[in-house]
């Protein structure tokens, strides 16, 4: 018996070598695991390949478990360790992780990506500039245009990420930003297709998976070449003009290196992987969130109208600032409901148990992967009545004020929760307000939107057209 305790963790039968992998629906593995919650409860065990796994589908239990240092490790997933080499921020050992999280948090606060930052308005203006560029694409002389916005969403997000992380801003049709966006998509597709490799590394010898790995490494190499060029440009610039106030993550890291920080953490190799980690995580989750928001707004005209009415009542004709969102309760509720009903990361970010831990009377042994099943948490009918219904009002109290339920975890929880929650929220707010103020969104010919997601590294919307009518 793998799990020994006062109680034995329930779970399905696992086959030798492959475990439960053969039962997972490739089109919706999160749905397969959610069905098991109904049978075994919110905490159950299974094996994915050779990896012992405990699935957590209860917010309170998850918060308690991920607050422990013993659950801060990263599971030995083959693709991530092959691509990221145990560096960056996704795969770092615990002590180095704490240092890098603190470093990135301080940097984000410095550039204004924080509620308490004195430079908040500077960061806000940067985001607004790139979202306004995105909006211009859809302003047709005919007042109405129908097109799939996904390509331009990707470029817009890549540009925002490029400015914050790389210190470089591009036009939406610049070759550098299109190369970054295209190769990001290839990386995500390769990670999704090569998913079984994480649990069955021997599959890498099969032609189809070998081809996937080759494609993945090629795209990673292209992205790193762009990063290397921008790092060199930044170093040359800093050699001419000294600064202690960074405007990009590259600058911040190079400044830290120049101060004699520990070389095993602050070196050029770690800088490359850190940039790559954050760039991939930021752009993939943000563009996917944008995509879902546009689709839900297009389908639900009454939600658009309520957001516009709230903007008219709260901020009138002036430019909406992030500080105004404290009073934009319905707008925040609509954004939150999209994040709930289509959880961008259905499995959260899996973590690794480095020493035995106890939860709910069970012992989870060392060398077990913790899988936060955020999809099941957000779609729990005991918490969210009729969870498949799109209903922003579930995030409002009786007085119409925005509330955040304990079970709402779009950025996960614990010491490894998403480091970019504040900047992501700021971008989301600005994006929704600018789009809704400029356009009425609708499905082409008023046909129903397809809300079936595509399982990649995230749960992404299917490419489809939206009608943008200029207001």
LINSULJO-V728736 format. One line per field, one symbol per residue. ss: DSSP state (a for helix, b for strand, c for the rest). psi: psi as a letter, one per 20 degrees, with the letter a starting at -180 (. if undefined). burial: 1 if it has 16 or more other ideal C-beta (glycine too) atoms within 10 Angstrom, else 0. Layout:
BEGIN
ss=???
psi=???
burial=???
END
This chain:
BEGIN
ss=ccccccccccccccbcccbcaaacccccaaaaaaaaaaaaccbbbbbbccbbbbbbccaaaaaaaaccaaacbccccaaaaaaacccccccccaaaaaaaaaaaaaaaaaaccccccccaaaaaaaaaaaaaaaaaaccccccbbbbccaaaaaaaaaaaaaaaaaccccccccaaaaaaaaaaaaaaaaaaacaaaaacaaaaacaaaaaaaaaaaaaaaaaaaaaaaaaaaaaaaaaaccccccccaaaaaaaaaacccccccccaaaaaaaaaaaaaaaaaaaaaaaaaaaaaaaacaaaaaaaaaaaaaacccccccaaaaaacaaaaaaaaaaaaacccccccccbbccccbbbccbbbccccbbbbcaaaaacccccccccccccaaaabcccccbccccccccccccccccccaaaaaaaaaaaaaaaaaabbbbcaaaccccccbbbcccbbbccccbbbbbc
psi=phopahqpprrrppqqgicjhiipohhmhhhghhhhghgiaiorqrpocjopppppkpgggggggiiphijirpqmpgghhggikjbcihjqrgghggghggggghghhgijlqhjpijghggghgggghhhgghhhjnqhjhpporoihghggggghgggggggikpprrhjphghhgggghghhgggggghjghhhimhiiiiqghhggggggghgggggghggggghggggggghhgoqqjoqirhgggghghhijkrphignrhghgghgggghgggggghghgggggggghghhnhhggghgggggghgicirppqhhiihjmghghhgghhghghmohnhjboqrpoiqpqqpkiqporqlqppoomhghgikoihgopmhiponhiijqahjjqpqoqhjolhjbraijrpikgghgggggggggggghhhqpqqqpjkqqqojprpochrnqqqpqqqpoop.
burial=001010001010010001111011000111101101100101111111101111111110111111010111111111111111001111110001100110110011111111001001001101110110111011000000100011111111111111111111110101011111111111111111111111111010000010011011001101110110011001000100000001111111111110000000110001111111111111111111111111111111001101110110011000011101100111111111111111111111111111001011011100011111111111110011001001110111000001000011111111011111011111111111111111111110000010001011111110011111100
END
